[in-house]
Amino acid sequence: MTENAKPTPSKPPESMQSRVFSGLAAFFLILLVLYLGTWALFPVLIAAALIAMHEFASMLRKRDVDVRYKTLMVSSILIILASSTRLPEVPWIGGSWREVALTASILTIIIMEVVEPGERPLERIVYSLFGLLYIPWLLGYFLLLRETPNMQDGFGYLVMPLIASFATDTGGLFFGRLFGRRKLAPDISPGKTVEGAIGGIAFSFVMVFGFGRIFDTFLFGLNVWDALLFSLLISSAAQLGDLAESLLKRALNVKDSGNFLPGHGGLLDRLDSLLFSVPVAYLFVTMVVTK
């Protein structure tokens, strides 16, 4: 941030009760969608990608930064649709349609800038590509994890990072307000503390291991050390995702990504932790559980 830049205006802190109840409502709604399967998940992910991308473009527009808006919206839909593991491999070259959709989107954006560069073409390319990787590409991991290794087991595999992320947010809020002393990242998110981060990880482990013991189908057959590793990875990723979006908002000098949820900011504000935790969960499941 330059010396002349104005600090990001702070928003009034949410009450713990409001944040926990809104989180619970969102969690059970997502749980229902996941239980219904791919046919319900597809439209939800597409809608989430479009809303989040619109919020992203709107934040940039406030700072006089332009992106290829229509191309990003179409590309978001294509990347989500191509993320299904049920699609056949790409003929002749193998691989996934997801990679083809991302590559085609990147090339389209670059070609459009070559044909019609306008002002600051490199800046528009960079922000457009970042938007593609940050929103639809990461959201696509929801679908990948839901279908890994099959539709029956995938439900439990995707539920676990949601539980861990929700527990991280709740535990971090609770422990931070009770014991928070040392700032975790004061230049990015002044309200977060080291004690809150540790509390979030601890509560995440309790919830993951507890749910695993109650519902065997969610445990993947992991022992206590595996559950601890899973919680540490997912909780850390969730907190990093939250900080990453805070960094983006601070760089663009906005306090919320949008007004999708009155009193709670935009949709991107609620997806930020899951955008990092779900991909990490997918890597954990494919590399540790189902290898």
C-alpha positions in Angstrom: 0.0 0.0 0.0 1.4 3.4 -0.9 1.9 6.2 1.6 -1.0 8.2 0.1 -3.4 5.2 0.1 -6.2 5.4 2.5 -6.6 2.5 4.9 -9.4 0.1 4.3 -12.4 1.2 6.4 -13.1 -1.2 9.1 -16.6 -2.8 9.4 -18.3 -3.4 12.7 -17.5 -6.8 14.1 -20.2 -9.4 13.7 -21.7 -10.8 16.9 -20.6 -14.3 17.6 -24.2 -15.5 17.7 -24.9 -14.0 14.3 -21.8 -15.5 12.7 -22.3 -18.9 14.2 -26.0 -19.2 13.2 -25.4 -17.9 9.7 -22.6 -20.4 9.4 -24.8 -23.2 10.6 -27.6 -22.3 8.2 -25.2 -22.2 5.3 -23.6 -25.5 6.3 -26.9 -27.4 6.5 -28.0 -25.9 3.2 -24.7 -27.0 1.5 -25.1 -30.4 3.2 -28.5 -30.9 1.6 -27.1 -29.9 -1.9 -24.2 -32.3 -1.5 -26.5 -35.2 -0.4 -28.7 -34.7 -3.4 -25.7 -35.3 -5.7 -24.2 -33.9 -8.8 -27.4 -32.8 -10.4 -28.0 -30.4 -7.6 -24.4 -29.4 -7.1 -23.8 -28.3 -10.8 -26.3 -25.4 -10.8 -25.3 -24.3 -7.3 -21.6 -24.2 -8.2 -22.3 -22.4 -11.5 -24.4 -19.8 -9.7 -21.7 -19.4 -7.0 -19.0 -19.0 -9.6 -21.0 -16.3 -11.5 -21.9 -14.4 -8.4 -18.4 -14.5 -7.0 -16.9 -13.5 -10.4 -19.3 -10.6 -10.6 -18.2 -9.5 -7.1 -14.6 -9.8 -8.1 -15.1 -7.7 -11.3 -17.1 -5.1 -9.3 -14.3 -4.8 -6.7 -11.8 -4.2 -9.5 -14.0 -1.7 -11.3 -14.1 0.4 -8.1 -10.3 0.8 -8.5 -10.6 1.5 -12.2 -9.3 -1.9 -13.2 -11.0 -3.6 -16.2 -11.3 -7.3 -17.0 -12.9 -9.4 -19.8 -16.2 -9.7 -17.9 -18.3 -11.6 -20.5 -15.4 -14.0 -21.2 -14.9 -14.6 -17.5 -18.5 -15.4 -17.0 -18.7 -17.9 -19.9 -15.4 -19.4 -19.0 -16.5 -19.9 -15.4 -19.5 -22.0 -16.5 -17.3 -24.1 -18.8 -14.7 -24.8 -16.2 -17.3 -25.9 -13.6 -19.0 -28.1 -16.2 -15.7 -29.6 -17.3 -14.7 -30.4 -13.7 -16.8 -33.5 -13.5 -14.9 -36.8 -13.3 -17.7 -38.5 -15.2 -16.6 -36.9 -18.4 -14.5 -39.1 -20.7 -10.9 -38.3 -21.4 -10.1 -35.8 -24.1 -9.8 -37.8 -27.4 -6.3 -38.5 -28.7 -4.4 -36.5 -26.0 -5.9 -37.9 -22.8 -6.2 -35.6 -19.8 -9.3 -33.9 -18.6 -11.8 -31.5 -20.1 -11.2 -29.2 -17.1 -7.6 -28.5 -18.3 -8.9 -28.0 -21.9 -11.5 -25.5 -20.6 -9.0 -23.5 -18.6 -6.4 -23.5 -21.5 -9.1 -22.4 -24.0 -10.2 -19.6 -21.6 -6.6 -18.3 -21.1 -5.9 -18.4 -24.9 -9.2 -16.6 -25.6 -8.4 -13.8 -23.2 -4.9 -13.3 -24.6 -6.1 -13.4 -28.2 -8.9 -10.8 -27.5 -6.3 -8.5 -26.0 -4.0 -8.9 -29.1 -6.9 -8.2 -31.4 -8.4 -5.4 -29.4 -5.8 -4.3 -26.7 -7.4 -1.0 -25.5 -5.8 0.6 -22.4 -3.5 -1.4 -20.0 -3.9 -4.8 -21.8 -1.4 -6.6 -19.7 -3.2 -5.5 -16.5 -6.5 -6.8 -17.9 -4.9 -10.1 -18.8 -3.3 -10.6 -15.4 -6.5 -9.8 -13.4 -8.7 -11.9 -15.7 -6.4 -14.9 -15.4 -6.3 -14.5 -11.6 -10.1 -14.4 -11.5 -10.3 -17.7 -13.5 -7.8 -19.5 -11.2 -9.2 -18.0 -8.0 -12.9 -18.6 -8.5 -14.1 -21.3 -11.0 -10.9 -23.3 -11.0 -10.9 -23.7 -7.2 -14.7 -24.1 -7.1 -14.3 -27.0 -9.5 -12.6 -29.0 -6.7 -16.0 -29.2 -4.9 -17.2 -31.3 -7.8 -14.0 -33.3 -8.1 -14.1 -34.2 -4.4 -17.8 -35.0 -4.5 -17.2 -37.6 -7.2 -14.0 -39.1 -5.7 -13.6 -42.1 -5.7 -17.4 -42.5 -6.3 -20.6 -40.8 -5.5 -21.3 -42.7 -2.3 -17.9 -42.1 -0.6 -17.5 -38.7 -2.2 -20.3 -37.3 0.0 -18.4 -38.0 3.2 -15.1 -36.8 1.7 -16.6 -33.4 0.8 -18.5 -33.1 4.1 -15.3 -33.4 6.2 -13.5 -30.2 4.9 -16.8 -28.3 5.4 -17.0 -29.4 9.0 -13.3 -28.6 9.5 -13.6 -25.1 7.9 -16.8 -24.3 9.9 -15.1 -25.5 13.1 -12.0 -23.4 12.3 -14.1 -20.3 11.8 -16.1 -20.9 15.0 -13.1 -21.9 17.1 -11.0 -19.1 15.9 -13.7 -16.6 16.7 -14.3 -18.0 20.2 -10.7 -18.4 21.2 -9.6 -15.2 19.6 -12.1 -13.2 21.6 -11.3 -14.9 24.8 -7.6 -15.3 24.6 -6.4 -13.3 21.6 -3.4 -11.2 22.3 -0.9 -11.4 19.5 -1.9 -10.3 16.0 -1.6 -13.0 13.3 -1.4 -10.7 10.2 -2.0 -7.1 11.4 -1.3 -5.6 8.0 -3.9 -7.8 6.3 -6.6 -8.7 8.9 -6.1 -6.8 12.2 -8.8 -8.8 14.0 -7.1 -12.2 13.7 -4.8 -13.4 16.4 -2.3 -16.2 16.8 -4.4 -17.6 19.7 -7.5 -17.6 17.5 -5.7 -19.5 14.8 -4.5 -22.1 17.2 -7.9 -22.4 18.7 -9.4 -22.8 15.2 -7.1 -25.7 14.4 -7.8 -27.4 17.8 -11.6 -27.1 17.5 -11.3 -28.4 13.9 -9.5 -31.5 15.1 -12.1 -32.1 17.8 -15.0 -31.8 15.3 -13.3 -33.9 12.6 -12.3 -36.7 15.0 -15.6 -36.6 16.8 -17.7 -36.8 13.6 -15.4 -39.5 12.4 -16.1 -41.6 15.4 -19.8 -41.1 15.3 -20.2 -41.6 11.6 -17.7 -44.2 10.4 -18.5 -43.4 6.8 -16.9 -40.0 7.3 -13.7 -41.2 8.9 -12.1 -42.8 5.8 -10.7 -45.4 8.2 -8.1 -42.8 9.5 -6.5 -43.1 12.9 -6.1 -40.2 15.3 -2.8 -39.0 13.8 -4.3 -39.0 10.3 -7.3 -37.0 11.6 -4.9 -34.6 13.2 -2.9 -34.1 10.0 -6.1 -33.7 8.0 -7.4 -31.1 10.5 -4.1 -29.2 10.5 -4.0 -29.1 6.7 -7.6 -28.1 6.2 -7.8 -25.6 9.1 -4.6 -23.9 7.9 -5.8 -23.8 4.4 -9.1 -22.3 5.5 -7.4 -19.6 7.4 -5.0 -18.9 4.6 -8.0 -18.6 2.2 -9.6 -16.1 4.5 -6.4 -14.1 4.7 -5.9 -14.2 1.0 -9.3 -12.6 0.3 -8.6 -10.0 3.1 -5.4 -9.2 1.2 -7.3 -8.8 -2.0 -9.9 -6.5 -0.4 -7.2 -4.5 1.3 -5.3 -4.0 -2.0 -8.5 -2.9 -3.7 -9.5 -0.8 -0.7 -13.0 -2.3 -0.2 -14.4 -3.7 3.0 -16.7 -6.4 1.5 -16.8 -8.3 -1.8 -20.4 -7.4 -2.3 -23.9 -7.3 -0.7 -25.1 -10.8 -1.5 -25.7 -11.5 2.2 -27.0 -8.3 3.9 -25.0 -7.6 7.0 -22.5 -10.3 6.2 -20.9 -9.1 3.0 -20.7 -10.8 -0.4 -20.7 -14.5 -1.4 -17.0 -14.4 -2.0 -16.6 -13.3 1.7 -18.2 -16.6 2.7 -16.5 -18.8 0.2 -13.0 -17.6 0.8 -11.9 -20.3 3.3 -13.5 -23.1 1.3 -11.8 -22.0 -1.9 -8.5 -23.2 -0.3 -9.6 -25.9 2.1 -11.6 -28.0 -0.4 -8.7 -28.3 -2.9 -6.4 -29.3 -0.1 -8.9 -31.9 1.0 -9.0 -33.3 -2.5 -5.3 -33.6 -2.6 -5.3 -35.3 0.8 -8.0 -37.8 -0.2 -6.3 -38.7 -3.5 -2.8 -38.9 -2.1 -3.4 -40.4 1.3 -6.8 -42.1 1.4 -7.5 -43.5 -2.0 -4.0 -43.9 -3.4 
